[in-house]
Amino acid sequence: MSSGGVGSKTMSGIKQSQARGSTKKIPGRRAAEEPCNARERPGTVAAARTVALPFAFALFLSCAFAQESPKHPEEDHSLTFGGETDFTSGYVWRGLLVDDGPLMQPSAWISKSGFTFAAWTSHPLSKTSETTHLNASTLTLTYGRDWKKLTIEPSVESYFSRRTQDSNDPNTMEGSLKLSYPAGPLRVFTSHAFDVLAYRGAYFGEAGLGYERHVTKNTELSISLRSGWASSKFNDIYIGLSKRTFNFIGAEGSVSYYLRPYLYFRPHFEFSNIVDRRLREYLESPTINSFGLAMGVEF
């Protein structure tokens, strides 16, 4: 990885998929009231097979078309690693307000030969009587492979909730596949995630456009527009309404500034809006604006 913003983009990518928790009416509260789902543990073999599918698909494409990628004759096998601490006004996960903050969210990653292992956690900096705060952590293993201009990124992500008196969310795991492709100055992307453990069958998909540009030698601008949709099981578990629908539209932006080749800070913002009328009725905050400041290092 170069020092031109890769580390900050790595940690930003981690944040886009992290953290389950619970607020007064959303993620986890309804699921905690359905212990039958939380006990679906006997199917670990089936879950393992489901998790393996994205990796098998990516490796198949990598081997089958390796000779058709003259632009990438040699892979980068160097070891890179980094860490980041983000101070944010709230946490938004797939259009849902998990915690209204303020929060501190440290994370770290290590990467080699296309594989990236990342750890992330979220800590509330204040507590109020109106909102249930939940410390949550995730571990993610991602494999990235380029085939011509197409980037293929299967991943496995484990979610861990540190339970509080008011929340009893079970730990779970997702298998996902992200595809992205350049389109002029933009990059088109889509991702598809399937729960394979506590809530097997819950699905969430996203698609959007991303734009990145070096404003100066040490400064990089990043903007993305995205939308998401979910299965009826996902919405039933995390919102309380069993409906398959188009969930949200959103926008994110950040500016990464490198003080040194290995040291950066990154102010960022996020906007999210639930578009389905019935889903909005189940949420206290269907429209969300959040902002924060992240500081990190990469080597």
C-alpha positions as a printed NumPy array, in Angstrom:
array([[  0.   ,   0.   ,   0.   ],
       [  1.153,   3.471,  -0.74 ],
       [  0.991,   6.385,   1.608],
       [ -1.47 ,   8.272,  -0.505],
       [ -4.544,   7.47 ,   1.526],
       [ -4.84 ,   3.713,   1.373],
       [ -4.848,   3.296,   5.11 ],
       [ -7.561,   5.877,   5.646],
       [ -9.641,   4.249,   2.914],
       [ -9.134,   0.852,   4.503],
       [-10.459,   2.029,   7.844],
       [-13.268,   3.968,   6.18 ],
       [-14.26 ,   0.794,   4.366],
       [-14.308,  -1.097,   7.619],
       [-16.648,   1.445,   9.166],
       [-19.139,   1.14 ,   6.345],
       [-19.948,  -2.404,   7.353],
       [-19.473,  -2.51 ,  11.107],
       [-21.328,  -2.6  ,  14.383],
       [-24.54 ,  -4.02 ,  15.534],
       [-26.163,  -2.729,  18.654],
       [-29.448,  -1.526,  19.982],
       [-31.283,   1.719,  20.567],
       [-34.745,   2.126,  22.006],
       [-36.542,   0.6  ,  19.048],
       [-33.995,  -0.653,  16.52 ],
       [-31.143,  -3.103,  15.957],
       [-31.213,  -6.036,  18.27 ],
       [-34.123,  -5.27 ,  20.567],
       [-36.667,  -7.303,  18.623],
       [-34.123, -10.024,  17.954],
       [-33.395, -10.316,  21.662],
       [-37.047, -11.107,  22.223],
       [-36.864, -14.082,  19.824],
       [-34.584, -16.633,  21.49 ],
       [-35.526, -19.321,  18.999],
       [-33.569, -17.462,  16.315],
       [-30.625, -16.894,  18.607],
       [-30.367, -20.626,  19.253],
       [-30.014, -21.703,  15.652],
       [-26.504, -22.958,  16.333],
       [-26.694, -26.638,  15.165],
       [-26.234, -25.605,  11.539],
       [-22.595, -24.623,  11.928],
       [-21.563, -26.869,   9.027],
       [-24.073, -25.217,   6.713],
       [-22.981, -21.816,   7.994],
       [-19.336, -22.617,   7.272],
       [-20.247, -23.663,   3.726],
       [-22.163, -20.444,   3.194],
       [-19.242, -18.368,   4.476],
       [-16.858, -20.199,   2.151],
       [-18.888, -19.517,  -0.999],
       [-17.749, -15.89 ,  -1.56 ],
       [-14.103, -16.89 ,  -1.135],
       [-14.47 , -19.901,  -3.427],
       [-16.094, -17.714,  -6.082],
       [-13.32 , -15.113,  -5.915],
       [-10.53 , -17.688,  -5.954],
       [-12.122, -19.452,  -8.922],
       [-12.199, -16.233, -10.927],
       [ -8.663, -15.375,  -9.845],
       [ -7.272, -18.716, -11.059],
       [ -9.407, -18.947, -14.185],
       [ -8.537, -15.501, -15.478],
       [ -5.086, -14.874, -14.019],
       [ -3.48 , -15.041, -17.477],
       [ -5.926, -12.452, -18.818],
       [ -4.707,  -9.645, -16.527],
       [ -1.554,  -8.236, -18.183],
       [ -1.864,  -5.037, -16.158],
       [ -1.193,  -6.96 , -12.933],
       [  1.683,  -9.358, -13.716],
       [  2.91 ,  -9.376, -10.117],
       [  0.962,  -9.203,  -6.899],
       [  2.029,  -7.103,  -3.945],
       [  2.972,  -9.537,  -1.182],
       [  4.354,  -6.909,   1.209],
       [  3.025,  -6.701,   4.754],
       [  1.157,  -3.502,   5.656],
       [ -0.673,  -2.53 ,   8.803],
       [ -2.258,   0.451,  10.51 ],
       [ -4.703,   1.748,  13.072],
       [ -7.242,   4.509,  13.495],
       [ -9.328,   6.157,  16.203],
       [-12.537,   7.867,  15.137],
       [-14.49 ,  10.322,  17.288],
       [-18.   ,  10.587,  15.884],
       [-21.341,  12.151,  16.787],
       [-23.242,   8.898,  16.24 ],
       [-23.114,   5.549,  14.544],
       [-25.228,   4.679,  11.51 ],
       [-25.381,   1.082,  10.279],
       [-27.196,   0.381,   7.016],
       [-29.432,   3.388,   7.423],
       [-30.228,   2.674,  11.093],
       [-29.103,   4.782,  14.032],
       [-27.358,   2.272,  16.285],
       [-26.053,   4.824,  18.792],
       [-26.582,   8.589,  18.896],
       [-23.119,   9.161,  20.397],
       [-20.755,  10.734,  21.019],
       [-18.572,   7.694,  20.362],
       [-14.952,   6.63 ,  20.158],
       [-14.319,   3.908,  17.574],
       [-10.766,   2.473,  17.465],
       [ -9.799,   0.017,  14.743],
       [ -6.721,  -1.729,  13.369],
       [ -5.83 ,  -3.771,  10.309],
       [ -3.063,  -5.897,   8.835],
       [ -2.789,  -6.859,   5.165],
       [ -0.689,  -9.255,   3.073],
       [ -1.054, -11.015,  -0.288],
       [ -4.56 ,  -9.674,  -0.87 ],
       [ -5.893, -10.664,   2.549],
       [ -6.854,  -8.05 ,   5.141],
       [ -7.704,  -8.839,   8.747],
       [ -9.362,  -5.994,  10.669],
       [-10.655,  -5.427,  14.192],
       [-13.081,  -2.655,  15.136],
       [-14.917,  -1.622,  18.298],
       [-17.233,   1.16 ,  19.439],
       [-17.297,   2.817,  22.87 ],
       [-19.883,   5.409,  23.99 ],
       [-18.316,   8.511,  25.537],
       [-21.462,   9.489,  27.418],
       [-24.552,   7.804,  28.794],
       [-28.073,   9.127,  28.96 ],
       [-31.247,   7.662,  30.398],
       [-33.059,   8.031,  27.073],
       [-30.877,   5.795,  24.934],
       [-29.43 ,   2.344,  25.468],
       [-25.735,   2.323,  24.564],
       [-24.014,  -0.889,  23.606],
       [-20.33 ,  -1.58 ,  23.15 ],
       [-19.892,  -3.652,  19.991],
       [-16.902,  -5.182,  18.236],
       [-16.249,  -6.859,  14.907],
       [-13.548,  -9.   ,  13.317],
       [-13.34 ,  -9.031,   9.526],
       [-11.347, -11.096,   7.038],
       [-11.385,  -9.821,   3.455],
       [ -9.705, -11.043,   0.293],
       [ -9.3  ,  -8.585,  -2.576],
       [ -8.556,  -9.59 ,  -6.155],
       [ -8.525,  -7.608,  -9.419],
       [ -9.645,  -9.22 , -12.637],
       [ -8.947,  -6.739, -15.407],
       [-10.871,  -3.677, -14.162],
       [-13.229,  -5.572, -11.871],
       [-12.358,  -5.734,  -8.156],
       [-13.736,  -8.742,  -6.26 ],
       [-13.803,  -8.654,  -2.446],
       [-15.385, -11.553,  -0.542],
       [-15.336, -11.233,   3.244],
       [-16.383, -12.893,   6.475],
       [-17.401, -10.676,   9.376],
       [-18.084, -11.638,  12.996],
       [-20.139,  -9.375,  15.26 ],
       [-19.696,  -9.381,  19.026],
       [-21.979,  -7.488,  21.41 ],
       [-20.953,  -6.713,  24.96 ],
       [-24.324,  -7.132,  26.581],
       [-25.815,  -4.583,  28.924],
       [-28.74 ,  -4.905,  31.3  ],
       [-31.132,  -3.638,  28.644],
       [-29.73 ,  -5.532,  25.674],
       [-29.053,  -9.185,  24.949],
       [-28.049,  -9.312,  21.302],
       [-26.518, -12.654,  20.262],
       [-23.19 , -12.738,  18.477],
       [-23.474, -13.526,  14.786],
       [-21.569, -13.723,  11.496],
       [-22.038, -12.586,   7.91 ],
       [-20.578, -13.684,   4.602],
       [-20.516, -10.992,   1.924],
       [-19.295, -10.221,  -1.572],
       [-18.424,  -6.762,  -2.899],
       [-17.836,  -5.968,  -6.576],
       [-16.601,  -2.648,  -7.947],
       [-15.755,  -1.328, -11.393],
       [-14.383,   2.037, -12.625],
       [-16.683,   4.207, -14.726],
       [-14.713,   7.247, -15.824],
       [-13.819,   9.308, -12.733],
       [-16.34 ,   7.331, -10.66 ],
       [-16.403,   3.791,  -9.329],
       [-19.586,   1.699,  -9.361],
       [-19.915,  -0.757,  -6.49 ],
       [-22.377,  -3.258,  -5.077],
       [-22.227,  -5.497,  -1.999],
       [-24.389,  -8.36 ,  -0.767],
       [-24.329,  -9.681,   2.806],
       [-25.972, -12.802,   4.233],
       [-26.222, -13.666,   7.909],
       [-25.02 , -17.237,   8.414],
       [-25.279, -17.773,  12.172],
       [-27.794, -16.264,  14.61 ],
       [-30.184, -14.891,  11.936],
       [-29.531, -17.18 ,   8.996],
       [-31.19 , -15.984,   5.84 ],
       [-31.225, -12.275,   6.684],
       [-29.928, -10.407,   3.626],
       [-28.847,  -6.835,   2.961],
       [-27.675,  -5.386,  -0.361],
       [-26.153,  -2.069,  -1.354],
       [-25.166,  -0.297,  -4.552],
       [-23.697,   3.097,  -5.252],
       [-21.119,   5.375,  -6.808],
       [-17.796,   6.439,  -5.318],
       [-15.461,   9.304,  -6.24 ],
       [-11.896,   9.85 ,  -5.03 ],
       [ -9.447,  12.558,  -6.017],
       [ -6.145,  13.926,  -4.744],
       [ -6.784,  17.629,  -4.192],
       [ -3.131,  18.164,  -3.291],
       [ -0.178,  15.819,  -2.846],
       [ -1.121,  15.169,   0.798],
       [ -4.901,  15.634,   0.635],
       [ -7.515,  13.283,  -0.779],
       [-11.248,  13.873,  -1.209],
       [-13.649,  10.926,  -1.056],
       [-17.408,  11.018,  -1.737],
       [-19.93 ,   8.223,  -2.138],
       [-23.645,   7.946,  -2.828],
       [-25.339,   4.683,  -1.891],
       [-28.675,   2.954,  -1.525],
       [-29.658,  -0.221,   0.294],
       [-32.382,  -2.85 ,   0.298],
       [-33.131,  -5.746,   2.641],
       [-35.008,  -9.016,   2.969],
       [-38.142,  -9.264,   5.086],
       [-36.196, -11.224,   7.72 ],
       [-33.528,  -8.529,   8.046],
       [-36.147,  -5.81 ,   8.509],
       [-38.136,  -7.948,  10.932],
       [-35.074,  -8.549,  13.118],
       [-33.559,  -5.072,  13.14 ],
       [-36.607,  -2.836,  12.696],
       [-39.627,  -4.936,  13.667],
       [-41.469,  -4.971,  10.34 ],
       [-41.4  ,  -8.108,   8.178],
       [-41.21 ,  -6.441,   4.776],
       [-38.82 ,  -6.866,   1.856],
       [-38.211,  -3.392,   0.521],
       [-35.856,  -0.654,  -0.628],
       [-34.625,   0.721,   2.715],
       [-32.501,   3.828,   2.418],
       [-30.462,   6.292,   0.402],
       [-27.347,   7.926,   1.797],
       [-24.227,   9.966,   1.174],
       [-20.787,  10.01 ,   2.761],
       [-17.829,  12.322,   2.39 ],
       [-14.36 ,  12.675,   3.866],
       [-11.074,  14.523,   3.408],
       [ -7.876,  12.651,   4.307],
       [ -4.863,  14.843,   5.05 ],
       [ -1.408,  13.336,   5.562],
       [  0.793,  15.164,   8.058],
       [  3.51 ,  12.557,   7.447],
       [  3.702,   9.644,   4.985],
       [  2.323,   7.417,   7.75 ],
       [  0.182,   9.841,   9.821],
       [ -3.159,  11.301,   8.756],
       [ -6.392,  12.783,  10.022],
       [ -9.782,  12.517,   8.321],
       [-12.849,  14.685,   8.983],
       [-15.994,  13.019,   7.639],
       [-19.777,  13.272,   7.451],
       [-22.651,  10.907,   6.71 ],
       [-26.276,  11.407,   5.699],
       [-28.882,   8.645,   5.655],
       [-32.606,   8.652,   4.967],
       [-35.063,   5.742,   5.26 ],
       [-37.311,   6.003,   2.212],
       [-39.937,   3.342,   2.871],
       [-42.944,   4.942,   4.53 ],
       [-43.839,   1.975,   6.728],
       [-40.26 ,   1.482,   7.917],
       [-40.088,   5.157,   8.894],
       [-43.041,   4.66 ,  11.221],
       [-41.021,   2.102,  13.219],
       [-37.964,   4.319,  13.707],
       [-37.382,   7.27 ,  15.987],
       [-34.69 ,   8.693,  13.674],
       [-35.435,   7.793,  10.037],
       [-33.298,  10.702,   8.788],
       [-29.791,  10.948,  10.211],
       [-26.845,  13.315,   9.943],
       [-23.559,  12.443,  11.617],
       [-20.004,  13.756,  11.518],
       [-16.652,  12.966,  13.07 ],
       [-12.884,  13.219,  13.043],
       [-10.608,  10.209,  12.599],
       [ -6.842,  10.065,  13.211],
       [ -4.69 ,   7.165,  12.092],
       [ -1.332,   5.711,  11.149],
       [ -0.341,   3.26 ,   8.4  ],
       [  2.894,   1.488,   7.631]])
